Amino acid sequence: MKRRTFISSLGAVSATTVLPGADSPPGLRTIEADVLIIGGGTAGTIAAVQAGRLGARTLLVESGSQLGGTTTTAGVDFPGLFHAWGKQVIAGIGWELVTAAVKLNSDDLPDFSKPTGTQHWRHQVRICGALYAALAEEACVKAGVQLRYYEFPQMVTATPGGWRVRLAGKGTSVDVVAKQVIDSTGNASVIGLAGLPRQREKTRQPGTLIYRLGGYDLATTDLNALQAKLTAARKSGALQPTDINGTIAGFLGKGGESGNHIPGADSSTSETHTETNIRGRQALLRVMRFLKQEPAFALMNIERLQTEAGIRETFRIEGETTVTHGDYTSGRVFSDAVAHSFYPIDLHYEGGVKPKHLDEGIVPTIPLGALIPKNSKNLMVAGRCLSSDQLANSALRVQASCMAMGQAAGVTAALAARTGTTPLKVALGDIRRELSRHGAIIPKTV
């Protein structure tokens, strides 16, 4: 591919999509799209690839520098769960990219035939996050998706045939006139800008800054003495209780990975997101300074440190359907189910997390109505901001489930744009047929 062609496919807009912008301020470019996706994270990336593969003129907007979100930027590079009770329940484009990352990096897949019991993490797939981001980007380019990094929505206005969304970024400001919009921000940011209701808990799950420490040998460490010093440091304020979750032995045994919590973590605004990241990095510094006082940790080093903290929850939409804790744990098969989900109820709190595993054989489903804001037109969500209560959301928010709902949203939005209708009116049979054609696993409904 020639350099000029490649750059055009990544983000520059072809002449056929640039309009005079009659409804925009003078000098502001206006771009047309069939499907506009805001947020290039776990769900949004898959939605964009899917819509592009169906021939929709697709724009994917990401405020950061790479795709993948939680899997890449936040460092949760062990996506799951794609399998339940000895069989695969989630596949499609997300699985395609995950397995491509495993193969290209000469990594190994878990043995999915072995039951995990309560150790569900044994079926999570370890990948190189940076490689996954590159593969996801390549998939978007091949699907004809126009990528726009470093941009975010400022204003959202309904039009007779869809939505007008103003984007701002580095040296840019454009209006996108889209037939369909998918909010995959994780915060339901577009939904809020559109004036539609959102919900959130007063007390939200904490976030986590993922890092890994090395350069020490636990065999030469008196863990009982170190645990006593940890307790004293917490009492004195040298360490916060959430800087190290659980025991020092458990924390150091995994290199500190996923071993902290950031209370009140929030990514819904630039101000709260900034505060969350600062508090996460300050927690890391406290831990390092505490451990470096010990001779056994004099050569301790950082082997890995993510640039952002991972956020577990912010806003959720009020959808046409709301998935409740009872729906999830009973494995309710919704009449409009478009994907499976499988993960324990995983509600984190400041002191840690105690997953509640599903009963044997239970595989929850995700209804299309949970991806559609109530009383909306030409608008969907994908990812953790789907319509659900907090307990159900603690399981639905994980990557494999978000990938599945992203693909479902991508199909639905592309079909709605093609037929000139709204997502709720797209024939469910058509949605399921296209999902199946593109490798997704469809729940069996009565």
C-alpha positions in Angstrom: 0.0 0.0 0.0 1.4 3.4 -1.0 2.2 5.8 1.9 -0.4 8.4 0.8 -3.1 5.8 0.4 -2.3 4.3 3.8 -2.5 7.6 5.6 -5.8 8.4 3.9 -7.2 5.1 5.1 -6.2 5.8 8.7 -7.8 9.1 9.3 -7.8 11.6 6.4 -11.3 11.9 4.9 -11.9 11.3 1.2 -13.3 14.1 -0.9 -16.6 12.4 -1.3 -17.4 12.6 2.4 -16.6 16.2 3.0 -19.6 18.5 2.9 -20.0 22.3 2.9 -21.4 22.1 6.4 -24.5 24.3 6.0 -25.5 23.6 9.6 -22.0 24.2 10.9 -20.1 27.4 11.7 -18.1 28.9 8.7 -14.9 27.0 8.1 -15.9 23.9 10.0 -15.7 20.8 8.0 -18.6 18.4 7.9 -18.1 14.7 7.3 -20.7 12.1 6.4 -20.8 8.6 7.8 -23.1 5.6 7.9 -21.9 4.5 11.3 -20.0 6.7 13.8 -18.4 4.9 16.8 -17.1 7.0 19.7 -14.5 5.0 21.7 -12.0 2.6 20.3 -11.8 0.4 23.3 -12.7 -3.3 23.8 -16.2 -3.0 22.3 -15.9 0.0 20.0 -13.0 -1.5 18.0 -15.0 -4.7 17.3 -18.1 -2.7 16.4 -16.1 -0.7 13.9 -14.5 -3.7 12.2 -17.9 -5.3 11.9 -19.7 -2.3 10.5 -16.8 -1.8 8.0 -16.9 -5.4 6.9 -20.6 -5.0 6.2 -19.8 -2.1 3.8 -20.9 0.8 6.0 -19.0 4.0 5.8 -17.5 3.8 9.3 -15.7 6.3 11.5 -14.0 5.3 14.7 -13.1 8.0 17.1 -10.6 7.4 20.0 -9.3 10.0 22.4 -6.1 8.1 23.0 -3.3 6.9 20.7 -4.2 3.3 20.2 -7.1 0.9 20.1 -8.1 -1.8 22.7 -8.9 0.2 25.8 -8.9 -2.0 28.8 -7.0 -4.7 27.0 -4.2 -2.4 25.9 -4.0 1.0 27.5 -5.2 -0.2 30.9 -3.1 -3.4 30.7 -5.7 -6.1 31.3 -4.0 -8.1 28.6 -5.7 -11.3 29.7 -9.2 -11.1 28.0 -11.9 -13.6 28.8 -14.0 -15.4 29.2 -14.7 -16.9 25.8 -15.5 -20.5 27.1 -18.0 -21.8 29.6 -18.5 -25.3 30.9 -16.3 -27.0 28.3 -17.5 -25.2 25.2 -16.9 -21.9 23.5 -19.7 -19.4 24.0 -18.2 -16.2 22.5 -16.3 -16.1 19.2 -16.5 -13.7 16.2 -14.2 -10.8 15.5 -12.9 -10.4 19.1 -11.8 -14.0 19.2 -10.3 -13.7 15.8 -8.0 -10.8 16.9 -7.2 -12.4 20.3 -6.1 -15.6 18.7 -4.2 -13.7 16.0 -2.2 -12.0 18.7 -1.5 -15.3 20.4 -0.3 -16.9 17.2 1.9 -14.0 16.0 3.6 -13.6 19.3 4.2 -17.4 19.6 2.1 -17.6 22.8 -0.1 -20.4 23.9 -3.9 -20.7 24.5 -5.1 -22.2 27.7 -6.4 -25.7 27.7 -10.1 -24.9 27.6 -11.1 -28.6 28.1 -9.9 -28.5 31.7 -12.5 -27.2 34.1 -11.4 -24.2 36.1 -13.7 -24.5 39.1 -13.5 -21.2 41.0 -10.2 -20.4 39.3 -11.9 -18.8 36.3 -8.7 -16.8 35.5 -7.2 -20.1 34.1 -9.3 -19.6 31.0 -8.2 -16.0 30.4 -6.0 -15.7 27.3 -2.7 -14.0 27.9 -1.7 -11.7 25.0 0.7 -8.9 24.2 -1.5 -5.8 24.6 0.6 -3.6 22.2 0.5 -6.3 19.5 -3.2 -6.6 19.9 -3.6 -2.9 19.4 -1.6 -3.1 16.2 -3.7 -6.0 14.9 -6.9 -4.3 15.8 -5.8 -1.2 13.9 -4.8 -3.3 10.9 -8.3 -4.9 11.0 -9.9 -1.5 11.0 -7.8 -0.3 8.0 -8.6 -3.5 6.1 -12.3 -3.0 6.8 -12.2 0.5 5.4 -12.8 2.2 8.8 -11.6 5.8 9.1 -9.7 6.1 12.3 -9.5 9.4 14.2 -7.2 9.4 17.2 -6.9 12.2 19.8 -10.4 13.3 19.3 -13.5 13.4 21.5 -17.1 14.5 21.1 -18.1 18.0 22.2 -21.7 18.3 21.1 -24.4 15.9 19.9 -27.5 17.0 18.1 -30.3 14.9 16.6 -31.0 15.3 12.8 -33.9 14.0 10.8 -31.8 11.1 9.6 -29.4 10.5 12.5 -27.0 12.6 14.5 -24.6 15.4 14.1 -21.6 15.0 16.4 -18.9 17.7 16.8 -15.5 16.4 17.4 -12.5 18.3 18.8 -8.9 17.2 18.7 -5.3 18.3 18.1 -5.7 21.1 15.7 -9.0 19.8 14.4 -12.7 20.5 14.8 -15.2 18.7 12.6 -18.8 17.9 12.5 -19.8 14.3 11.6 -23.2 13.7 10.2 -24.0 10.1 10.8 -27.0 7.8 10.2 -26.1 5.7 13.3 -24.0 6.4 16.3 -22.5 3.8 18.7 -21.3 5.0 22.1 -18.5 2.8 23.2 -16.8 5.3 25.6 -17.4 3.2 28.6 -18.9 6.3 30.3 -22.0 6.7 28.0 -20.5 10.1 27.2 -22.4 10.5 23.9 -25.6 9.5 25.7 -25.1 12.2 28.2 -24.4 14.8 25.5 -27.5 13.8 23.7 -29.5 14.6 26.9 -30.6 11.0 27.5 -30.7 9.6 31.0 -27.7 7.8 32.6 -27.4 6.0 35.9 -24.5 5.4 38.3 -24.0 4.2 41.8 -23.1 6.6 44.6 -20.3 4.2 45.5 -18.6 2.8 42.5 -16.1 0.0 42.1 -12.4 1.1 42.6 -10.0 1.2 39.7 -6.6 -0.4 39.4 -3.2 0.7 38.1 -1.6 -2.4 36.6 2.1 -2.8 37.1 4.6 -5.6 37.8 7.6 -5.5 40.1 10.7 -7.7 39.8 14.2 -8.0 41.0 13.6 -9.7 44.3 13.6 -13.2 45.7 10.8 -14.3 48.0 12.8 -17.3 49.2 15.1 -15.0 51.0 12.4 -12.8 52.5 10.9 -13.1 55.9 7.3 -12.6 54.9 5.9 -12.7 58.4 8.2 -9.8 59.5 7.4 -7.9 56.3 3.6 -8.4 56.9 4.0 -6.9 60.3 5.8 -3.9 58.8 3.0 -3.6 56.2 0.5 -3.4 59.0 2.5 -0.7 60.8 2.9 1.3 57.6 -0.8 1.3 57.0 -1.4 2.5 60.6 1.1 5.3 60.3 -0.2 6.4 56.9 2.9 5.6 55.0 0.8 3.2 53.0 -2.9 3.5 52.2 -5.0 0.3 52.9 -5.8 0.0 49.2 -2.2 0.3 48.0 -1.6 -3.4 48.6 -4.7 -5.7 48.5 -4.6 -8.7 50.7 -1.4 -10.1 52.2 2.2 -9.1 51.3 2.9 -12.7 50.3 0.0 -12.7 47.8 0.9 -9.3 46.5 4.6 -10.1 45.9 3.9 -13.6 44.6 2.3 -12.1 41.5 4.7 -9.1 41.2 2.0 -6.8 42.4 0.0 -7.2 39.2 -3.6 -6.1 39.7 -2.7 -5.8 43.4 -4.1 -2.4 44.2 -7.4 -0.4 44.3 -8.1 3.2 43.6 -11.2 4.2 45.6 -13.7 6.4 43.7 -11.9 5.9 40.3 -13.8 7.8 37.6 -13.0 8.4 34.0 -16.2 10.2 33.1 -14.5 13.7 32.8 -10.9 14.8 32.1 -10.7 16.2 35.6 -11.8 13.0 37.4 -9.7 10.8 35.1 -6.6 12.9 35.8 -7.2 12.6 39.5 -7.6 8.8 39.2 -4.3 8.4 37.4 -2.4 10.6 39.8 -3.7 8.7 42.8 -2.8 5.4 41.1 0.8 6.4 40.4 1.2 7.9 43.9 0.1 4.5 45.3 2.8 2.8 43.3 5.5 5.2 44.6 4.4 4.6 48.2 4.7 0.8 47.7 8.1 1.1 46.1 9.5 3.3 48.8 8.1 1.0 51.5 9.7 -2.1 49.9 13.0 -0.5 49.0 13.7 0.0 52.7 14.2 -3.8 53.0 17.6 -5.2 52.0 15.9 -8.0 50.1 14.3 -5.4 47.8 17.3 -3.1 47.3 17.4 -4.1 43.6 13.7 -4.3 43.0 12.6 -2.7 39.7 9.5 -2.0 37.7 9.1 -4.6 34.9 5.8 -3.1 33.7 3.8 0.0 34.3 0.6 1.1 32.5 0.1 4.7 31.5 -3.5 4.7 32.7 -5.4 3.2 35.5 -8.1 0.7 34.6 -11.7 1.8 35.4 -14.4 -0.7 36.3 -17.5 1.4 36.1 -18.9 4.9 35.6 -22.2 5.6 33.9 -24.7 3.1 32.4 -27.6 3.8 30.2 -31.3 3.3 30.8 -32.1 1.0 28.0 -35.1 -0.6 26.4 -34.2 -3.6 28.5 -32.2 -3.8 31.7 -30.2 -6.9 32.7 -30.6 -7.5 36.4 -28.5 -9.6 38.7 -31.3 -12.2 38.8 -31.3 -12.3 35.0 -27.6 -12.8 34.8 -27.2 -15.4 37.5 -30.2 -17.4 36.4 -28.9 -17.5 32.8 -32.1 -15.9 31.4 -32.3 -16.3 27.7 -33.8 -13.0 26.4 -36.0 -13.2 23.4 -33.8 -10.6 21.7 -30.5 -12.2 22.8 -27.6 -11.4 20.5 -24.7 -12.6 22.5 -23.5 -14.6 25.5 -21.7 -13.4 28.5 -19.7 -15.5 31.0 -17.9 -14.4 34.1 -18.5 -14.5 37.9 -20.3 -11.6 39.6 -17.1 -9.6 40.2 -17.9 -6.6 42.4 -14.7 -5.0 43.6 -14.6 -3.0 46.8 -11.9 -1.1 48.6 -10.8 -4.2 50.6 -10.5 -6.5 47.5 -12.9 -8.7 45.6 -14.8 -11.9 46.3 -16.1 -13.3 43.0 -19.5 -15.2 43.1 -19.3 -17.9 40.5 -22.3 -19.0 38.4 -24.0 -22.3 39.0 -22.9 -25.2 36.9 -24.3 -24.9 33.3 -25.4 -21.3 33.6 -24.5 -19.1 30.6 -26.1 -15.6 30.6 -27.2 -13.7 27.5 -27.1 -10.1 26.4 -30.3 -8.7 24.9 -30.3 -6.2 22.0 -32.6 -4.0 24.1 -29.8 -3.4 26.7 -27.7 -1.8 24.0 -30.4 0.7 22.9 -31.1 3.8 25.1 -34.8 3.9 26.0 -36.9 6.1 23.6 -33.9 6.8 21.3 -33.5 6.6 17.6 -30.4 5.8 15.6 -28.3 5.3 18.7 -26.7 2.4 20.5 -24.1 1.6 23.1 -21.6 -1.3 23.4 -19.4 -2.1 26.3 -19.7 -1.7 30.1 -22.2 1.2 29.8 -25.0 -1.2 28.7 -28.3 -1.1 30.6 -27.8 -3.3 33.7 -27.8 -3.1 37.4 -24.5 -2.8 39.3 -24.1 -6.5 40.2 -24.9 -7.8 36.7 -22.6 -5.1 35.2 -19.7 -6.3 37.4 -19.7 -9.4 35.2 -20.9 -8.0 31.9 -18.1 -5.4 31.8 -15.3 -7.9 31.0 -13.6 -8.0 27.6 -15.0 -11.1 25.9 -18.6 -10.0 26.7 -17.8 -6.4 25.5 -16.4 -7.8 22.3 -19.5 -9.8 21.7 -21.8 -6.8 22.3 -19.6 -4.6 20.1 -20.0 -7.0 17.2 -23.8 -7.1 17.8 -23.9 -3.3 17.8 -21.8 -3.1 14.7 -24.1 -5.4 12.8 -27.3 -3.7 14.0 -26.0 -0.2 13.2 -24.8 -1.1 9.8 -28.1 -2.8 8.9 -30.1 0.2 10.3 -28.0 2.6 8.2 -28.4 0.4 5.1 -32.2 0.2 5.4 -32.9 3.7 6.7 -34.4 2.6 10.0 -33.5 2.7 13.7 -31.8 -0.2 15.6 -34.9 -1.3 17.4 -36.7 -1.8 14.1 -34.0 -3.9 12.4 -35.2 -7.5 12.0 -33.8 -9.7 14.7 -33.4 -12.5 12.3 -31.2 -10.3 10.0 -29.0 -9.3 12.9 -28.5 -12.9 14.0 -27.9 -14.1 10.5 -25.1 -11.5 9.9 -23.6 -12.2 13.3 -23.4 -15.9 12.5 -22.0 -15.2 9.1 -19.2 -13.3 10.7 -18.3 -16.0 13.2 -20.3 -14.9 16.3 -22.0 -17.5 18.5 -25.7 -16.8 18.8 -27.7 -17.8 21.9 -30.4 -20.4 21.2 -33.8 -18.9 22.0 -37.2 -20.6 22.3 
